[in-house]
Structure formats: structure tokens, C-alpha cells
């Protein structure tokens, strides 16, 4: 990382989640908060204009519809990324892809000259080839390293946080 303060941009969904129950803080947000604590980065959470349902199955149904229609859900507020050289980009894997709201954010910004460090949570699909998707979508940006992915159920443990910290130190 360079001398400028990094930025952590992430989307995370709490409420009822697969394999971990009902959450007050989403799995990706847990990792984002740890990255912020360890790096002193600024934070931007992608908040949907229309919140996803609290019920897991209803969220699956909506997210599946968003994917099938290539939707770009609106989000609240925004951040100007021009003042940041290094951006951590975090998201859960939703059906082998980025959540469509993350595409909404990506497509609104100029990534030229940025260093992007992706991280994601999942429940068995690793990064689901999303790092390759990001390389194609983030025109002019450099993806640093191989990113970081972790099962959401592990992210909620001391072992998971230790693995994240070890990865951060490797940067």
C-alpha cells in the first residue's frame, strides 16, 4: 500500500444467512471492519436503496431475479473514489457471481490508476471466478494479489480473523 489512506468499499447483508443463521452484522462486513481496524482505511458501505428482505429465501428469489435481468439496483449515497489510490472491494458471493448491487457501484466509478484488492465471503464457492470478472470490469485498475476469500461461517471465528490478518500483513 502507498502513503495515501486506503478505502474499504463493501456490500454485506445481515439478517437470515445461509449456514450461519440470523446475523446482526453480515459476514463481509465483519471482514471489512477488521481491514479498516488494521489499515486505518476509510469506509464506504454499499447500502441498497430498497433493502433486501430479512428472510433468506425471499432474498434468494430477489437476487436470482436481479441476476437473470442483469439489474443494477440503486444504492444510497456514494463516495468519490478519486482521492484514493488503493481500494479494498468486499462482497459476498451470490450464486457464483458478485451481487448485482456491486456492479451498480463498480459501473458508476472511474477505476483508472486504482489498485483494487478484492475480498469476499462465501459458503463453499471460493471467489467463484469473480476476480477475473473484476479484472475485466475495472478498466484501468490493477488487482493486487490473488484477493482473499473466506467462508462466512469461518469469518465469524478467531481463526478466520487470524487468517485475514495474516493476509493483510502479506500485502
N, C-alpha and C positions, 0 to 999 in steps of 0.2 A: 504494500500500500504506500501511497505517496504522503506528502506532508499535509495535504488538504483533508479535511474531515470527510469520512465516507458517509454514505446514505444507505439505510436499510429500507427497502420498499418490499412490502409483503401483503399477501392476501391470506387470510386464515378464517376458518369458520368454526365457531364453538357449537354449543347445543349438542344434539344427539349425533354421535360419530360412530363409524364402523369400528368394531373391535376394541373400543376404549370407553364406551358408554356416553353419558351426558357430561359435557365439559363446560366450564365457565370460560376457559381460555383455550383456543384452538391449538393444535399441535404445532403448526407452522409458527404461530405467534410465540409459543414458548421458545422455539429456536431463535426467532428474530430478537426477542428480548435479551437472550443470552449474548447474541452477537453485539447488540447495542451496548450491553454492560461491559463487554470485553474490549470493544474497539472505540467507545465514545462516539459512535456514529449517530447521525440524526436519523429520525424515524418518519416514515410515511406508511400508514396502513391503508390499503385499498378497501374502502367501505362501500358496499353496494347501496345505490340509491333506493332500490327495493330489496329489502333484506331477504336472504334465503330462509325457507321455512325451518323451524326448530326441529321438526320431525325428519329423520334421516331419509325415509322412503320418499317423502314429498320433495326433499332436496334432490335426490337421485332423479326423480321424474322431471323436475325443472331443469336440472343441469343437462340431462340427456336431450331434452328439447332444445336447449341453448346450443349444444354441440351439433345437433342434426340440422339446425337452421343457420349455423355459423354466426350466431348472435354476438353482439357486442354490448353487454349490459352496461348501463351507466353507473358511475360511482360518484360519491360525494367528494367535494373539494378536489384539490390537486396540488402538486408541488412542482416547482420549476427545477428541473434537474441540471440546468446549465452550469450551476455553481459547484457541481460535484464531478469529480473525475472517476471515483470508484463507487460502484453501486452494487450492494448485495440485493439480489432479487429472490424472494421466497414465495413459495406457493405449495399447496397440496396437489397431488396427482389425482385428477378426476377422470376416471375411465380412460387411462392411458394417454392423457393429454393435460395441458395447462387448463385451469378453469377459464372459461371464456372471458370473464371479467379481467383477467390478467392480460389477455390480448387487447382488451379495451385500453388499458394503461399503456402497454407497450406501443401501440399504434399512435398514440397521441404525442409521443415524445421523440426528440431527435437524439439518437444514441451515438452519433458520430464522435469518435475520440474517447468514448467512455470505456472503462474497464468494468465488466459486469461479472459478478461472482454469484452463480446461481446456487440455491439450496432448496430442498423440497422434502416434504413428508409424504408418506405413502403407507399402504398396508400390504406390501408384497410386490409392487411393480417397479421398485427402484426409481430411476429417473424417467422411465418409460420413453426414452429417446427424446425427452424434452430439451436436453442440452443441444442436440442437433437442430431442433426446431428454433431454439433461441439464436443459434448461430446464423440461421437464415433470416430470422425476423429482425434482429438487432443490427441493422445495416450500419457499418462504420464502427461498431464496437468490437472490443476484444473480450472474449470469455476467458477468464483466468482459471487455470487449473481444470480439474475434472468436475467441479461442483461438489456438492455434498447432499446426500440423500439419506434419510433415516425413517424407519418405521415409526409411525406416530405413537405406538404403544411403547417403544423403546425411548422415544424423545421425552417421555414423562418419567424417566428414571435417572438416577445419579450416573449410571453407566452411559446413558445416552448423552447427558450433558458433558461428561468427560470426553467422549468421542468428538463431540462438537468442538470443545476447547482445544483438543489435540489438532483437529483440522485447522482451526483458526491460527494456531501457533505455526502451522506449516506454511501459511501464506506469507 
